[in-house]
Amino acid sequence: MTGTRGVICVVDDDDGVRRGLSQLLGHAGYTVAEFGSATAFLEAGLTTPPACVVVDLRLPGASGLDLLAAMRERGTRAPAIMLTGYGDVPTAVQAMKAGAYDFVEKPYVPENLLRTVEEAVRSGPAWRSGTARLTQRQQEIYDQLHLGASPEDVAKALNLSVKTVYAHRQAIMDKLGLTSHEFARSPRTTA
């Protein structure tokens, strides 16, 4: 389906998942490019950067995490949403550190995934370049808050005061140009 809201690249080795995502995103007005592997996506030679990439964690050959690393090496600034049927906290943290915009477990709720894609598209390159400007400490705090840790939990885990975590949280929001509501967009986030 062809839309006018931007190109979303779907990278998943499951034909049914790709078709379902294409229909969902196509009906929302996006143009969808489908790829069955990370290699196919990387070799496609896209002339226009996608508005967003939705990628499965477990792919044949190069994994979704490998794809995120390759995108970062190539300077691809599209936000990436990692999908997985095998989600756990360490894997989610790994995905966020690799540059994922969000981490969504399968089976996903179509409306929630669409909302996440729309937020990622709106944030686009500004979000990607913003996260590159975060300090190492801010990135650690961002990763934990984004995965649902409370500021109190983050403070304890990183041996910081809660006040310091809130100060870093505000600095992160300022750098990423996010409001409190946008920062807390993930269902896992309680901060």
C-alpha positions in Angstrom: 0.0 0.0 0.0 1.2 3.5 -0.7 0.8 6.3 1.7 1.9 9.8 2.2 3.1 9.9 5.8 6.6 8.4 5.1 8.2 5.1 4.5 8.3 2.5 7.2 10.6 -0.5 6.7 9.5 -3.8 8.2 12.3 -6.3 8.7 10.9 -9.7 9.8 11.5 -13.2 8.5 7.8 -14.2 9.1 5.7 -13.5 6.0 2.5 -13.2 8.0 4.0 -10.7 10.4 5.3 -8.6 7.5 1.9 -8.7 5.8 0.0 -7.8 9.0 2.3 -4.9 9.7 2.1 -3.7 6.1 -1.7 -3.7 6.3 -1.7 -1.9 9.6 0.8 0.7 8.6 -0.6 1.1 5.1 -4.1 1.8 6.4 -2.6 4.4 8.6 -1.2 6.2 5.5 2.4 5.0 5.5 4.3 3.5 2.6 5.7 0.1 3.7 8.9 -1.6 2.4 9.2 -5.2 3.5 12.4 -7.1 4.1 12.8 -10.8 5.1 16.3 -10.3 6.7 18.7 -7.7 8.0 20.9 -8.4 5.0 18.1 -7.7 2.5 17.4 -4.4 4.3 21.1 -3.4 4.3 21.6 -4.3 0.7 18.4 -2.5 -0.5 20.3 0.7 -1.0 17.5 2.9 0.0 17.9 6.4 -1.5 15.6 8.1 1.1 16.0 7.3 4.8 12.9 5.6 6.2 10.8 7.4 8.7 11.0 4.3 11.0 12.3 0.8 10.9 10.3 -2.0 12.6 12.7 -5.0 13.1 12.4 -8.4 14.6 15.0 -9.3 17.2 15.5 -12.9 15.9 16.3 -12.9 12.2 18.1 -15.5 10.1 21.8 -14.5 9.8 22.3 -11.1 11.2 20.0 -10.4 14.1 17.9 -7.4 14.8 20.6 -6.2 17.2 23.2 -6.6 14.4 21.0 -4.6 12.1 20.7 -1.7 14.7 24.5 -1.7 15.0 24.9 -1.7 11.2 22.4 1.2 10.9 24.4 3.2 13.5 27.7 2.5 11.7 26.2 3.7 8.4 24.7 6.8 10.0 21.1 5.8 9.4 19.1 8.1 11.6 15.7 6.4 11.4 14.3 5.4 14.7 14.0 1.6 15.1 11.4 -0.3 17.0 12.5 -3.8 18.1 9.9 -6.5 18.0 10.3 -9.8 19.8 8.4 -12.8 21.0 11.2 -13.6 23.4 11.4 -10.4 25.5 13.3 -10.1 28.7 14.8 -7.2 30.5 18.5 -7.9 29.6 17.5 -8.1 25.9 15.5 -5.0 26.1 18.4 -3.1 27.7 20.7 -4.5 25.0 18.3 -3.2 22.3 18.0 0.2 23.9 21.8 0.5 24.1 22.0 -0.6 20.5 19.9 2.4 19.6 16.3 1.1 19.6 13.6 3.7 20.0 11.4 1.2 21.7 11.1 -2.5 22.4 7.7 -4.2 21.8 6.8 -7.7 22.7 4.9 -10.0 20.3 2.0 -10.6 20.1 1.6 -6.8 20.0 -1.6 -4.8 20.2 -2.0 -3.2 16.8 -3.2 0.1 18.1 -0.3 0.3 20.6 2.3 -0.6 18.0 0.8 2.0 15.6 1.0 4.6 18.3 4.6 3.8 19.0 5.4 4.0 15.3 3.7 7.4 15.0 5.6 8.7 18.0 8.9 7.4 16.6 8.2 9.0 13.2 7.4 12.3 14.9 10.6 12.2 16.8 12.6 11.1 13.8 16.2 12.3 13.4 15.8 14.8 16.2 15.5 11.9 18.7 18.4 9.9 17.2 20.7 12.9 17.2 19.5 13.8 20.7 20.3 10.5 22.2 23.8 10.7 20.7 24.2 13.9 22.7 23.3 12.2 26.0 26.2 11.8 28.5 27.0 8.2 29.5 25.2 8.7 32.8 22.2 10.2 31.1 22.0 7.3 28.7 22.1 4.8 31.7 19.3 6.7 33.4 17.3 7.0 30.2 17.6 3.3 29.5 16.4 2.3 32.9 13.6 4.8 33.1 12.5 3.9 29.6 12.3 0.2 30.6 10.0 1.0 33.5 12.3 1.6 36.5 11.1 4.3 38.9 13.4 7.2 39.6 13.8 5.7 43.1 14.9 2.4 41.6 17.3 4.1 39.2 18.8 6.1 42.1 19.4 2.9 44.1 20.8 1.0 41.2 23.2 3.7 40.2 24.0 4.9 43.7 22.6 8.4 43.1 20.2 10.5 45.0 16.6 10.6 43.7 17.0 14.4 43.2 20.0 13.7 40.9 18.0 11.2 38.9 15.1 13.8 38.4 17.7 16.4 37.4 19.2 14.1 34.8 15.7 13.1 33.7 14.9 16.8 33.0 18.2 17.2 31.1 17.4 14.2 29.0 13.9 15.5 28.2 15.4 18.9 27.3 18.0 17.3 25.0 15.5 15.1 23.3 12.8 17.8 23.1 10.3 15.6 25.0 7.5 16.5 27.4 6.9 14.4 30.5 4.1 12.7 28.7 6.2 11.9 25.6 9.0 10.7 27.8 6.7 8.3 29.6 5.1 7.0 26.3 6.2 3.4 26.8 3.8 1.2 28.7 6.8 -0.1 30.7 7.7 3.4 31.8 6.3 4.5 35.2 8.5 7.6 35.7 
